[in-house]
Structure formats: structure tokens, C-alpha cells
Amino acid sequence: MEYKILYDKISKDYIKIYFLILLKKVPSMYIPSEHLSIKWYDDFKGIDLLLPWMIMSIEIDDQEKYWVREAIDNLHNKPSLASVQKFLKSLNMYPIAYKAPRLVEEIQDPDLQPPPDTLDHLDTTTPTTFLTSLNIPLSQQYYDWAPKKWSWDVAAILNKSQIPNTNLYDPVSVVTYLILYRLNWERDTWSGQDRLVQGLENLLQKDEQKFFHIMGWISRQSHYVTKQFHVSVLPALEHFPKARKEIEHFITDEVGHYKFMEQTLEALGFKSIESVEVEEVTRWMLDVFEEMGKISPLAFSAMVNIFEAAYYEGEDPLSRVLKKSSKPEAARGYDLHYKINQEHRHCDMPIIFSSRCGPQPKSHVALTVHLFEITLYFLDKMEEKALLDMNSS
């Protein structure tokens, strides 16, 4: 009831503006991704911006070229230069840079959430010991799937986010660098290589009914996440009070998003949403998110990125595939959801939430990185298995 009242009183347009204002308040210098390269084209008419996860061409006005050229020439060796900061800030809606760690006095603020001492029960030695110590039910299949050892470079993430002259870490640096790290990691994964979309397109050509079936399964996972999301967030309102207002606004902006997936499922011909299975790892992921809201504001903030992907322009890839089928109207749910998420910059919520956190110890950073790695690993495996099973049935 509390959130229905909030939803009635606060307009979506207000929330959109509110989020943009919050993001602008997040201080710190931009540092370009180490994978970013930029090349001029057509005799300095414009630039090609190149990253493993995105390519973008930008025309440069003649009157802007003098400072853009200076920025590009000093992009990696002098990131504090005013022209470099101006350049990166002009592109801050894209995932191309992270925030440099601030000085400790800048974030030792009583208005920021201190990290709780709540992680003694967790054993992050290996993925298996971590899953066991989380004490969130998960069947043996996922323990069998889990990698034997961690592969993400925790030390590199710690290095990028360490507050000068301390053994503490800037939460905004952790989250913004982790988002870039995820994007770079995903390029080598099954889903990151666009195999899900390619597999769906192939299945559509071979057997449209099977295609509709798996699209229903995918949509059901999204439906469950969007319908359950506000429940999973509730503990954070108590345990992350310094971000209570931001969390409440985000809950309000998410209200009703599950109905987009209901439109898609109905258009695909599913008379009963409950008849479509919700995968165990989908439920587990939200249970873990709920637990992080109790024990780690940093991990909670970062995990929002798993639900709200980095900004990209164009069209939702699943919508694009659905429009090639005999039921193109099923794409509308994806289009509406994509439009709201992009316009309201939900991709920025992990940064906004993390900006309400104080300096972090190594234990909370390591937890956040390991949680990202194992969750994304499971999601990748789940999608791969579902499509392979559908193709072989």
C-alpha cells in the first residue's frame, strides 16, 4: 500500500528529472576505460570511438576540433586535463569511462551509509564455498555448473578504486569500473557474442512454434523479475537508510513494468503466465539481491546493473527478432520497457545508489565482484542450455 500511494503522488516525469539531478551531483574525475581507442576519419571530419563492447562514430564541428584533438591526444596519459574531462563528460551517457577514487575526506560524510560489519559468515575462497556460505537454496546442478575457481581480477578492480593513502575504496569507482569490467568480460561469453539472438533467429527460420515457446520462457523470466523486484528491494529500505529516498523513487518508477511482459506473453499465445516455468536461478538471483540489501549496500547497489544493463542506442535485440516473426505485435512489450528504461536512465541507478555509500573495506568490494561473476556466469549458462535444449528437442 505504501508504494501505491507513492506511485499516485509522484509523476514519472518528475522521477526522470530527479534521477538526472542526482547523477549530476555525483562528483569525481572521469577516467577512460583502458580499452578505449579513438581515431580520426575523413581528414579530421570526425572520430571513431572504439571499445570491445561498442563502436561509435561522431562528427566534430570545426570550432570544436581544437580542444577535441587535445583531449584525444591526452586521453590516457593526462586524464585530469580540462579538455579530457570535458570530452568524457560530453559522452557520459555511454559506458566508456569510470570515476576516479575521491580523497577520503570527500566521502567521510555522516550523510553517507557506512559499510556494515556483516560478512563474517561468507567464505569467498572459491565459487562453491561462496555459494554454500550464502545459504540461499540452490540445486546441485548449479554447484556442478559453477567454475572451480574465480577468474575475475579482484586486484585490478581494487587498484582502480582505492582511495589514496588508505586501505579503503571509493564505492562509485568500484561500481563504475565494475560495469566496464562486466562489458569487457561479456564479449567472450556465449550471450556476449550475441549467440542467443543468433540462435533465436535460426530457430525462427527452422521452427516458429519452438521460437515462440522459448521467447515465452525468456519473457517469463523478465516478468518474474519485474513483478518481484519491489519485494526484493524492501529490506534495503531498512538497512540502507541513507538511500531510502532514491530507492523509493526507483521502486515507484518500476511499478507495473511486469505488465509489459504480460503483453508479450499474451501476444505469443500463452493463456496462463503461471504455466511458463520460472527458472531456479532467476528466483535465486532475486533472493541474493534481497540478501545484499540486508548485508552490503555496495553489493546491493552494484547488483542493480544486472537487472538494468548499460545504456545503448537502437532497439532491444529481442524485440528486433520478434518483429521478424508472424507475431510482430509481441515485440511491443519489449519496446515499451526499453523506452522507459532508456529515457529514465535506469542504467545509472547503480551509480546513484553507490554515491550514497561511504568508503568501503576490501571485504565488501570482493563480495561485490564475486557476486557479479557467479551471477552472470549462471545467467549465461542458463540461456545457453535453454536454447540448446530447444534446438535438440
Residue pairs with C-beta under 8 A, 6 or more apart in sequence:
3 230
3 248
3 251
3 252
3 255
6 248
6 251
6 252
7 252
7 255
10 249
10 252
12 253
12 340
12 344
15 249
15 252
15 253
15 344
16 253
16 343
16 344
16 345
18 249
19 249
19 253
19 344
19 345
19 348
19 349
19 352
20 345
22 246
22 352
22 355
23 345
23 348
23 351
23 352
25 355
26 99
26 172
26 351
26 352
26 355
27 102
27 106
28 99
28 100
28 101
28 102
28 170
28 172
28 173
29 79
29 80
29 85
29 99
29 100
30 79
30 84
30 85
30 88
30 89
30 92
30 97
30 98
30 99
30 100
31 79
31 97
31 98
31 99
31 100
31 160
32 75
32 76
32 79
32 84
32 88
32 96
32 97
33 51
33 96
33 97
33 98
33 180
33 184
34 76
35 51
35 52
35 180
35 184
36 49
36 50
36 51
36 75
36 76
36 96
36 97
37 50
37 51
38 47
38 48
38 49
38 50
38 72
38 75
39 47
39 48
39 50
40 46
40 47
40 48
40 72
41 47
41 48
41 57
44 60
44 65
44 69
45 59
45 60
46 57
46 58
46 59
46 60
47 57
47 58
47 60
47 68
47 72
48 55
48 56
48 57
49 55
49 56
49 57
49 58
49 91
49 96
51 96
51 183
52 183
52 184
52 187
53 95
53 183
53 184
53 186
53 187
53 310
54 94
54 95
54 96
54 312
56 94
60 68
67 83
67 86
67 87
68 83
68 87
70 81
70 83
71 81
71 83
71 84
71 86
71 87
71 88
72 87
74 81
74 83
74 84
75 84
75 87
78 84
79 85
79 88
79 100
88 96
88 97
91 97
93 311
93 345
94 311
95 179
95 180
95 183
95 310
95 311
96 180
97 176
97 180
98 160
98 173
98 176
98 177
98 179
98 180
99 170
99 172
99 173
99 176
99 351
100 170
100 173
101 160
101 161
101 162
101 163
101 164
101 169
101 170
101 173
102 163
102 170
102 172
102 173
103 163
103 164
104 163
104 164
104 165
104 166
104 168
104 359
107 163
107 170
107 171
107 358
107 359
108 358
108 359
109 358
111 242
112 242
112 356
112 357
112 358
113 240
113 241
113 242
113 243
113 297
113 356
113 357
113 358
114 358
115 296
115 297
115 298
115 357
115 358
115 359
115 360
115 361
115 364
116 239
116 295
116 296
116 297
118 294
118 295
118 296
119 295
119 296
119 363
119 364
119 367
121 133
121 135
122 130
122 133
122 134
122 367
123 129
123 130
123 132
123 133
124 130
124 133
124 150
124 366
124 367
124 370
126 148
126 149
126 150
127 146
127 147
127 148
127 149
127 150
127 370
127 373
127 374
128 143
128 146
128 148
130 370
130 374
131 138
131 142
131 143
131 146
131 374
134 288
134 291
136 284
136 287
136 288
136 291
137 284
137 287
138 280
138 281
138 284
139 280
142 280
142 281
142 284
142 378
145 377
145 378
145 381
146 374
146 377
146 378
147 377
150 370
150 373
151 373
152 181
152 185
152 369
152 370
152 372
152 373
153 181
154 365
154 366
154 369
154 370
156 181
157 174
157 177
157 178
157 181
157 365
157 369
158 169
158 362
158 365
158 366
160 173
160 177
161 169
161 170
161 173
161 174
161 177
161 365
162 168
162 169
162 170
163 169
163 170
163 359
166 359
167 361
167 362
168 359
168 360
168 361
169 359
169 360
169 361
169 362
169 365
170 359
170 360
171 298
171 301
171 354
171 355
171 357
171 358
171 359
171 360
172 351
172 354
172 355
174 298
174 302
174 354
174 360
174 365
174 368
175 298
175 301
175 302
175 305
175 350
175 351
175 354
176 351
178 302
178 305
178 368
178 369
178 372
179 305
179 310
179 350
182 305
182 372
182 376
183 310
185 192
185 376
186 192
186 376
187 193
189 376
189 380
190 196
190 380
190 381
190 383
190 384
191 379
191 380
191 383
191 384
192 380
194 317
195 384
195 387
196 383
196 384
196 387
197 317
197 318
197 320
197 321
199 387
199 391
200 211
200 214
200 215
200 318
200 321
200 387
201 321
201 324
203 210
203 211
203 214
203 387
203 390
203 391
204 211
204 321
204 324
204 325
208 325
208 326
210 390
210 391
210 393
211 325
212 268
212 269
212 325
212 327
213 390
214 386
214 387
214 390
215 264
215 268
215 318
215 321
215 322
215 330
216 265
216 268
216 270
216 276
217 276
217 277
217 386
218 318
218 383
218 386
219 261
219 264
219 265
219 268
219 276
219 333
220 261
220 265
220 273
220 276
220 277
220 278
221 278
221 279
221 282
222 261
222 337
223 258
223 261
223 262
223 265
223 273
224 278
224 282
224 283
224 286
225 282
225 285
225 286
225 307
226 254
226 257
226 258
226 260
226 261
226 337
227 258
228 286
229 251
229 254
229 257
229 286
229 307
230 251
230 254
230 255
231 290
232 286
232 287
232 289
232 290
232 293
233 247
233 250
233 251
233 289
233 290
233 293
234 290
234 293
235 290
235 293
235 294
236 243
236 247
236 293
236 294
236 297
236 300
237 244
237 247
237 248
239 293
239 294
239 295
239 297
240 247
240 293
240 297
240 300
240 353
240 356
242 297
242 356
242 357
243 297
243 301
243 353
243 356
243 357
246 352
246 353
246 356
247 353
250 346
250 349
253 340
253 344
253 346
257 337
257 340
260 333
260 334
260 336
260 337
261 333
261 337
262 273
262 333
263 330
263 332
263 333
263 336
264 322
264 330
264 331
264 332
264 333
264 334
265 273
265 276
265 333
267 327
267 329
267 330
267 332
267 333
268 327
268 330
269 327
270 276
279 382
279 386
281 378
281 379
281 382
282 382
284 378
285 306
285 375
285 378
285 379
288 303
288 371
288 375
289 300
289 303
289 307
292 299
292 300
292 303
292 371
293 300
296 364
296 367
296 368
297 353
297 356
297 357
298 354
298 357
298 360
298 364
298 365
298 367
298 368
299 364
299 367
299 368
299 371
300 353
301 350
301 353
301 354
301 356
301 357
302 350
302 354
302 368
302 371
302 372
303 350
303 371
303 372
303 375
304 349
304 350
304 353
305 347
305 350
306 372
306 375
306 376
306 379
308 341
308 346
308 347
308 349
308 350
309 347
310 347
311 342
311 345
311 347
315 335
315 338
316 331
316 334
316 335
316 337
316 338
318 331
318 334
319 331
319 334
319 335
319 338
320 331
322 328
322 330
322 331
322 334
323 331
340 346
341 347
